[in-house]
Amino acid sequence: YGYLGPCIAFFVSELVMLIIWAGKLSRLGFPLGLLRVTWRPLVATCCIGIALHLIQGASFLWLVPATCFALVVYLLILVLLRTFSASDLELAKEGLSFLQPFLAKWSGQPATLK
């Protein structure tokens, strides 16, 4: 299976973990509603998968920027489908704020901490 073998194994293992945790949450009285939670990421994934499949035979020189562009489009589709709530975005912003000192150090700029 080449490089697809580890990809499939990773996908299956994450799916098993999701099912286990969803069952645990449900037993504790917090049903997850998998379809309600996953339909938006699945739509975005299918869109990007189809687009990347169409450029499958392209040279490596084109695949790298196309894949980076696909990542940006994937995130844009998730935002347009309103996948993330305001609290999700606030938590992501807070979680990513730890990068600021590292980026400042690497770029030689002074870090501004709040």
Secondary structure, DSSP 4 states (H G I P E B T S, - for coil): -TTHHHHHHHHHHHHHHHHHHHHHHHHTT----HHHHHHHHHHHHHHHHHHHHHTTTS-HHHHHHHHHHHHHHHHHHHHHTT-S-HHHHHHHHHHHTTHHHHHHHHHTPPP---
